[in-house]
Amino acid sequence: MAGAGPPKDGWFSEQRISVEECLKAYTINNAYAAFEADSRGSLKKGKLADITVFDCTLIKILAEEILQTQVLMTIVDEKIVFEKD
């Protein structure tokens, strides 16, 4: 059946944001909204940092490839809580 499934560019393609905008929304912008931008939300000396390390740089690959990325490590409160074998 022609036209079945979602449109190629999504239902509301004019409302799409970039991968970089998405990452900022979950990091520095989220910290700013919580009035915590001085202590978290970006990687700077003296700030708290929960970090997920991927096998590639998310802003340098196609958005369609993100679901195929692998998490290599997750760090929470300065402790490695996950590390891929």
Secondary structure, DSSP 8 states (H G I E B T S, - for coil): -TT-SS-TT-TTGGG---HHHHHHHHTHHHHHHTT-TTTSSS--TTS---EEEESS-GGGS-GGGGGG--EEEEEETTEEEEE--
